């Protein structure tokens, strides 16, 4: 199965369009959104082409292909305009022999782990900073931010296929690989 992971669209119609273009080019089976979809939040500047209604329209057109968890900027009002569930704080996904715990990162993160076994994978966004780390008790992965990258990161998404996570620019150029 081929999966695209993305986080922190924050209402940018421009970057949401780029994400969907890459998702289609990758010919992925599912798009996994790690929260903060429509609202930019009080701590962030407005992203390029901020248009939450357009982002909702773009994502609703592919609602059967999306798995999503709730970010700290997502609300019940956002759920009212989206045709796929966004209010779950986490989801679990089996990737071969590994369990991946998917969350936004504002509640559970490497300093506050969810109930995971040693070697499980924690995948979250929230920090807007890319990460591919093998820690002593877990693997931590962050695709970075689609629309508002931080700490000198570039706008990014992540592809998973056959045991390999690849963080890519919004133009589809490889930034880093990580095999589980």
C-alpha positions, -999 to 999 in steps of 0.1 A, spaced: 0 0 0 12 35 -9 3 63 16 8 100 15 11 117 49 6 155 53 1 179 82 -7 215 88 -24 227 57 -38 256 78 -63 267 51 -39 273 23 -57 266 -10 -24 270 -28 -5 243 -8 -36 221 -6 -37 221 -44 0 212 -46 -5 184 -21 -34 169 -41 -13 172 -73 15 152 -56 -9 127 -41 -22 120 -77 14 119 -91 24 94 -65 -6 73 -73 -11 67 -36 -39 46 -21 -48 70 8 -41 105 20 -34 107 57 -39 141 72 -23 148 106 -45 177 116 -47 215 113 -66 215 81 -86 247 77 -77 273 103 -43 290 104 -43 295 142 -35 326 163 3 319 164 8 316 126 7 342 99 -18 336 71 -4 311 47 -3 316 9 -38 318 -6 -56 314 27 -90 302 17 -105 275 41 -137 271 21 -117 262 -10 -95 238 10 -127 221 22 -140 219 -13 -107 204 -26 -105 178 1 -143 169 1 -139 160 -36 -117 131 -25 -132 124 9 -133 86 4 -95 86 1 -87 105 33 -79 93 69 -75 122 93 -68 130 129 -77 162 148 -52 190 152 -52 217 178 -66 242 153 -94 218 142 -129 222 156 -165 209 154 -172 239 131 -146 226 107 -161 191 108 -194 206 97 -180 216 63 -158 185 58 -172 152 45 -146 130 62 -141 125 100 -115 148 115 -123 147 153 -103 116 163 -73 125 185 -54 95 171 -55 65 148 -35 33 146 -22 18 115 -3 -15 110 26 -11 86 38 -46 81 50 -58 115 50 -23 130 22 -4 147 21 33 137 3 57 161 -10 87 142 -18 119 160 -13 156 155 14 160 182 -1 186 205 -12 160 231 11 130 223 47 134 212 81 120 220 81 136 255 46 124 262 42 90 245 9 74 239 5 37 250 30 22 226 53 -8 227 91 -5 222 98 -2 185 63 12 176 62 43 153 48 77 164 38 98 134 27 134 140 28 169 127 22 200 148 58 212 151 60 221 114 95 205 115 105 173 96 118 143 116 129 108 109 143 95 142 150 61 157 148 66 195 156 40 221 120 32 228 102 43 196 105 56 161 94 93 156 84 106 122 71 140 112 63 150 76 68 187 84 42 213 72 25 215 39 20 253 42 39 269 71 73 252 76 95 262 105 131 260 115 145 264 80 124 234 67 107 236 33 70 229 26 67 191 26 47 159 27 57 123 32 53 91 12 52 56 27 58 25 5 71 -10 13 87 -1 46 102 32 35 92 67 46 103 95 22 99 132 30 95 152 -1 92 189 -11 59 200 -25 75 196 -60 80 159 -52 118 161 -47 132 137 -21 145 153 11 152 122 32 144 84 34 139 63 64 135 25 64 116 8 92 
